Amino acid sequence: MNWMMDRTVRGTMLEWMSDFKRLQVWQKAHALSLCIHRVSTRMRGAGYASIRSQIFRAAMSIPANIAEGRRQKSEKEFARFLGYALNSSLERGPREARGPRP
């Protein structure tokens, strides 16, 4: 039985689609995205605009990719979306720590 069929047999399709919220990795990614949102809104000044935007978009895409991957039809596709989430987390790298250029 494939992964999606196994999921739908045990519960309704709605339950299967929302079960990503039970994943600890999604919960931590969601908490991180909320924290980054709070911090990024405190960054003021034109020099921080692009950094703020990049950090915010990368952080928001992590839980979004996990949720989207969970809705895929196979574990292989889910793993692919987890890779996207990981890449988004790496996008927040050391460049953002430097701040605006003089």
N, CA and C atoms as a LAMMPS dump frame, in Angstrom:
ITEM: TIMESTEP
0
ITEM: NUMBER OF ATOMS
306
ITEM: BOX BOUNDS ff ff ff
-5.0000000000000000e+02 5.0000000000000000e+02
-5.0000000000000000e+02 5.0000000000000000e+02
-5.0000000000000000e+02 5.0000000000000000e+02
ITEM: ATOMS id mol type element x y z
1 1 1 N 0.856 -1.164 0
2 1 2 C 0 0 0
3 1 3 C 0.908 1.234 0
4 2 1 N 0.612 2.186 -0.883
5 2 2 C 1.492 3.349 -0.92
6 2 3 C 1.249 4.256 0.276
7 3 1 N 2.153 5.199 0.455
8 3 2 C 2.159 6.065 1.638
9 3 3 C 0.879 6.883 1.753
10 4 1 N 0.403 7.454 0.64
11 4 2 C -0.81 8.278 0.686
12 4 3 C -2.046 7.431 0.98
13 5 1 N -2.133 6.28 0.349
14 5 2 C -3.291 5.407 0.584
15 5 3 C -3.32 4.965 2.046
16 6 1 N -2.169 4.624 2.591
17 6 2 C -2.095 4.211 3.983
18 6 3 C -2.6 5.327 4.892
19 7 1 N -2.241 6.568 4.573
20 7 2 C -2.674 7.709 5.377
21 7 3 C -4.181 7.919 5.306
22 8 1 N -4.758 7.795 4.12
23 8 2 C -6.185 8.071 3.965
24 8 3 C -7.044 6.944 4.517
25 9 1 N -6.514 5.723 4.561
26 9 2 C -7.282 4.605 5.111
27 9 3 C -7.464 4.778 6.615
28 10 1 N -6.439 5.273 7.29
29 10 2 C -6.495 5.413 8.742
30 10 3 C -7.297 6.613 9.213
31 11 1 N -7.533 7.593 8.378
32 11 2 C -8.263 8.776 8.791
33 11 3 C -8.826 9.489 7.575
34 12 1 N -9.492 10.53 7.826
35 12 2 C -10.054 11.29 6.717
36 12 3 C -8.943 12.03 5.99
37 13 1 N -9.226 12.449 4.769
38 13 2 C -8.238 13.183 3.989
39 13 3 C -7.853 14.481 4.7
40 14 1 N -8.812 15.138 5.332
41 14 2 C -8.531 16.385 6.043
42 14 3 C -7.556 16.146 7.19
43 15 1 N -7.736 15.067 7.926
44 15 2 C -6.82 14.742 9.009
45 15 3 C -5.428 14.488 8.464
46 16 1 N -5.352 13.772 7.343
47 16 2 C -4.058 13.469 6.743
48 16 3 C -3.354 14.738 6.3
49 17 1 N -4.106 15.671 5.702
50 17 2 C -3.496 16.888 5.193
51 17 3 C -3.035 17.809 6.318
52 18 1 N -3.676 17.74 7.473
53 18 2 C -3.295 18.637 8.568
54 18 3 C -2.356 17.97 9.572
55 19 1 N -1.975 16.732 9.331
56 19 2 C -1.127 16.063 10.312
57 19 3 C 0.29 16.613 10.351
58 20 1 N 0.657 17.482 9.413
59 20 2 C 1.984 18.091 9.467
60 20 3 C 2.145 18.91 10.737
61 21 1 N 1.041 19.396 11.303
62 21 2 C 1.115 20.199 12.521
63 21 3 C 1.556 19.361 13.722
64 22 1 N 1.461 18.069 13.598
65 22 2 C 1.898 17.18 14.675
66 22 3 C 3.385 16.857 14.592
67 23 1 N 4.001 17.19 13.466
68 23 2 C 5.426 16.91 13.3
69 23 3 C 6.246 17.89 14.131
70 24 1 N 7.15 17.37 14.92
71 24 2 C 7.978 18.216 15.768
72 24 3 C 8.82 19.173 14.923
73 25 1 N 9.287 18.719 13.769
74 25 2 C 10.091 19.577 12.908
75 25 3 C 9.267 20.771 12.408
76 26 1 N 7.981 20.558 12.094
77 26 2 C 7.135 21.668 11.657
78 26 3 C 6.877 22.626 12.824
79 27 1 N 6.614 22.081 14.006
80 27 2 C 6.347 22.917 15.173
81 27 3 C 7.541 23.825 15.477
82 28 1 N 8.75 23.26 15.407
83 28 2 C 9.944 24.067 15.673
84 28 3 C 10.175 25.089 14.561
85 29 1 N 9.943 24.698 13.315
86 29 2 C 10.104 25.629 12.197
87 29 3 C 9.084 26.758 12.288
88 30 1 N 7.873 26.438 12.696
89 30 2 C 6.83 27.45 12.846
90 30 3 C 7.194 28.43 13.959
91 31 1 N 7.672 27.897 15.085
92 31 2 C 8.091 28.759 16.2
93 31 3 C 9.248 29.658 15.772
94 32 1 N 10.196 29.105 15.018
95 32 2 C 11.31 29.894 14.512
96 32 3 C 10.822 31.005 13.592
97 33 1 N 9.893 30.687 12.711
98 33 2 C 9.398 31.703 11.773
99 33 3 C 8.676 32.832 12.518
100 34 1 N 7.943 32.499 13.558
101 34 2 C 7.272 33.536 14.358
102 34 3 C 8.291 34.416 15.084
103 35 1 N 9.331 33.798 15.61
104 35 2 C 10.384 34.538 16.301
105 35 3 C 11.113 35.464 15.321
106 36 1 N 11.437 34.955 14.151
107 36 2 C 12.134 35.766 13.151
108 36 3 C 11.246 36.904 12.68
109 37 1 N 9.961 36.651 12.586
110 37 2 C 9.047 37.725 12.202
111 37 3 C 9.088 38.854 13.235
112 38 1 N 9.034 38.486 14.519
113 38 2 C 9.089 39.497 15.584
114 38 3 C 10.396 40.282 15.536
115 39 1 N 11.503 39.581 15.363
116 39 2 C 12.81 40.237 15.339
117 39 3 C 12.968 41.1 14.095
118 40 1 N 12.545 40.591 12.954
119 40 2 C 12.751 41.336 11.707
120 40 3 C 11.919 42.617 11.663
121 41 1 N 10.793 42.64 12.347
122 41 2 C 9.996 43.872 12.364
123 41 3 C 10.668 44.968 13.185
124 42 1 N 11.628 44.592 14.025
125 42 2 C 12.357 45.586 14.826
126 42 3 C 13.55 46.174 14.082
127 43 1 N 13.916 45.567 12.96
128 43 2 C 15.052 46.061 12.17
129 43 3 C 14.585 47.292 11.404
130 44 1 N 15.167 48.424 11.719
131 44 2 C 14.761 49.682 11.103
132 44 3 C 15.865 50.188 10.187
133 45 1 N 15.484 51.011 9.257
134 45 2 C 16.452 51.663 8.387
135 45 3 C 16.492 51.046 7.008
136 46 1 N 16.784 51.893 6.035
137 46 2 C 16.82 51.457 4.634
138 46 3 C 17.915 50.422 4.393
139 47 1 N 19.011 50.515 5.131
140 47 2 C 20.111 49.569 4.953
141 47 3 C 19.756 48.142 5.315
142 48 1 N 18.74 47.971 6.102
143 48 2 C 18.325 46.639 6.532
144 48 3 C 17.161 46.073 5.702
145 49 1 N 16.61 46.828 4.789
146 49 2 C 15.394 46.408 4.08
147 49 3 C 15.567 45.089 3.34
148 50 1 N 16.624 44.933 2.565
149 50 2 C 16.781 43.7 1.789
150 50 3 C 17.119 42.52 2.698
151 51 1 N 17.928 42.771 3.73
152 51 2 C 18.265 41.703 4.673
153 51 3 C 17.012 41.236 5.408
154 52 1 N 16.232 42.213 5.876
155 52 2 C 14.992 41.905 6.596
156 52 3 C 14.065 41.076 5.71
157 53 1 N 13.92 41.47 4.468
158 53 2 C 13.043 40.76 3.537
159 53 3 C 13.529 39.335 3.283
160 54 1 N 14.831 39.169 3.06
161 54 2 C 15.372 37.841 2.781
162 54 3 C 15.241 36.917 3.984
163 55 1 N 15.563 37.424 5.16
164 55 2 C 15.45 36.616 6.379
165 55 3 C 13.996 36.198 6.597
166 56 1 N 13.09 37.149 6.432
167 56 2 C 11.675 36.885 6.643
168 56 3 C 11.155 35.836 5.658
169 57 1 N 11.453 36.005 4.372
170 57 2 C 10.962 35.058 3.354
171 57 3 C 11.547 33.667 3.562
172 58 1 N 12.83 33.587 3.878
173 58 2 C 13.463 32.281 4.099
174 58 3 C 12.839 31.583 5.304
175 59 1 N 12.628 32.333 6.386
176 59 2 C 12.061 31.738 7.597
177 59 3 C 10.627 31.259 7.376
178 60 1 N 9.842 32.022 6.631
179 60 2 C 8.457 31.63 6.377
180 60 3 C 8.361 30.412 5.451
181 61 1 N 9.353 30.245 4.594
182 61 2 C 9.281 29.125 3.652
183 61 3 C 9.628 27.779 4.299
184 62 1 N 10.296 27.785 5.442
185 62 2 C 10.677 26.518 6.088
186 62 3 C 9.436 25.719 6.498
187 63 1 N 8.543 26.241 7.353
188 63 2 C 7.356 25.453 7.701
189 63 3 C 6.421 25.242 6.51
190 64 1 N 6.41 26.191 5.573
191 64 2 C 5.555 26.032 4.388
192 64 3 C 6.004 24.843 3.549
193 65 1 N 7.302 24.672 3.382
194 65 2 C 7.802 23.532 2.613
195 65 3 C 7.55 22.209 3.323
196 66 1 N 7.659 22.206 4.634
197 66 2 C 7.369 20.984 5.395
198 66 3 C 5.902 20.602 5.219
199 67 1 N 5.013 21.58 5.349
200 67 2 C 3.579 21.309 5.193
201 67 3 C 3.264 20.846 3.775
202 68 1 N 3.831 21.526 2.783
203 68 2 C 3.56 21.13 1.397
204 68 3 C 4.102 19.741 1.109
205 69 1 N 5.275 19.434 1.641
206 69 2 C 5.851 18.107 1.439
207 69 3 C 5.01 17.017 2.065
208 70 1 N 4.415 17.309 3.196
209 70 2 C 3.582 16.311 3.879
210 70 3 C 2.356 15.941 3.049
211 71 1 N 1.936 16.849 2.178
212 71 2 C 0.761 16.578 1.338
213 71 3 C 1.107 15.805 0.065
214 72 1 N 2.372 15.482 -0.125
215 72 2 C 2.783 14.78 -1.337
216 72 3 C 2.401 13.301 -1.267
217 73 1 N 2.518 12.645 -2.407
218 73 2 C 2.026 11.274 -2.522
219 73 3 C 2.996 10.2 -2.055
220 74 1 N 4.24 10.54 -1.86
221 74 2 C 5.209 9.521 -1.446
222 74 3 C 6.197 10.09 -0.441
223 75 1 N 6.87 9.18 0.238
224 75 2 C 7.888 9.594 1.193
225 75 3 C 9.055 10.251 0.468
226 76 1 N 9.35 9.788 -0.745
227 76 2 C 10.436 10.375 -1.535
228 76 3 C 10.137 11.848 -1.844
229 77 1 N 8.899 12.152 -2.215
230 77 2 C 8.518 13.538 -2.486
231 77 3 C 8.534 14.365 -1.202
232 78 1 N 8.11 13.763 -0.096
233 78 2 C 8.154 14.454 1.188
234 78 3 C 9.599 14.813 1.528
235 79 1 N 10.51 13.876 1.325
236 79 2 C 11.928 14.113 1.591
237 79 3 C 12.468 15.249 0.721
238 80 1 N 11.997 15.334 -0.523
239 80 2 C 12.425 16.412 -1.415
240 80 3 C 12.038 17.773 -0.835
241 81 1 N 10.818 17.883 -0.315
242 81 2 C 10.37 19.146 0.281
243 81 3 C 11.087 19.44 1.595
244 82 1 N 11.456 18.401 2.335
245 82 2 C 12.266 18.624 3.533
246 82 3 C 13.625 19.208 3.143
247 83 1 N 14.138 18.773 1.995
248 83 2 C 15.376 19.353 1.471
249 83 3 C 15.213 20.822 1.144
250 84 1 N 14.077 21.171 0.559
251 84 2 C 13.8 22.583 0.276
252 84 3 C 13.759 23.392 1.58
253 85 1 N 13.136 22.823 2.603
254 85 2 C 13.057 23.508 3.901
255 85 3 C 14.457 23.69 4.488
256 86 1 N 15.282 22.664 4.374
257 86 2 C 16.65 22.759 4.867
258 86 3 C 17.416 23.849 4.118
259 87 1 N 17.264 23.881 2.798
260 87 2 C 17.935 24.914 2.015
261 87 3 C 17.468 26.308 2.42
262 88 1 N 16.192 26.459 2.715
263 88 2 C 15.681 27.753 3.172
264 88 3 C 16.31 28.143 4.501
265 89 1 N 16.521 27.168 5.37
266 89 2 C 17.129 27.475 6.663
267 89 3 C 18.585 27.898 6.493
268 90 1 N 19.261 27.352 5.501
269 90 2 C 20.655 27.715 5.253
270 90 3 C 20.777 29.072 4.578
271 91 1 N 19.72 29.528 3.955
272 91 2 C 19.726 30.817 3.265
273 91 3 C 19.882 31.982 4.236
274 92 1 N 19.583 31.775 5.5
275 92 2 C 19.695 32.834 6.5
276 92 3 C 21.116 32.984 6.989
277 93 1 N 22.096 32.457 6.302
278 93 2 C 23.487 32.362 6.704
279 93 3 C 24.164 33.596 7.266
280 94 1 N 25.477 33.568 7.299
281 94 2 C 26.248 34.608 7.978
282 94 3 C 26.151 35.983 7.331
283 95 1 N 25.761 36.064 6.075
284 95 2 C 25.665 37.348 5.407
285 95 3 C 24.724 38.293 6.157
286 96 1 N 23.637 37.752 6.7
287 96 2 C 22.661 38.566 7.4
288 96 3 C 23.208 39.11 8.722
289 97 1 N 24.183 38.447 9.292
290 97 2 C 24.72 38.866 10.574
291 97 3 C 25.571 40.123 10.461
292 98 1 N 26.047 40.424 9.274
293 98 2 C 26.926 41.577 9.092
294 98 3 C 26.198 42.909 9.169
295 99 1 N 24.936 42.928 8.842
296 99 2 C 24.194 44.186 8.853
297 99 3 C 24.402 44.955 7.566
298 100 1 N 23.94 46.187 7.533
299 100 2 C 24.036 46.975 6.298
300 100 3 C 25.471 47.383 6.012
301 101 1 N 25.779 47.53 4.743
302 101 2 C 27.111 47.978 4.343
303 101 3 C 27.182 49.502 4.455
304 102 1 N 28.341 50.003 4.894
305 102 2 C 28.477 51.466 5.034
306 102 3 C 28.487 52.159 3.683
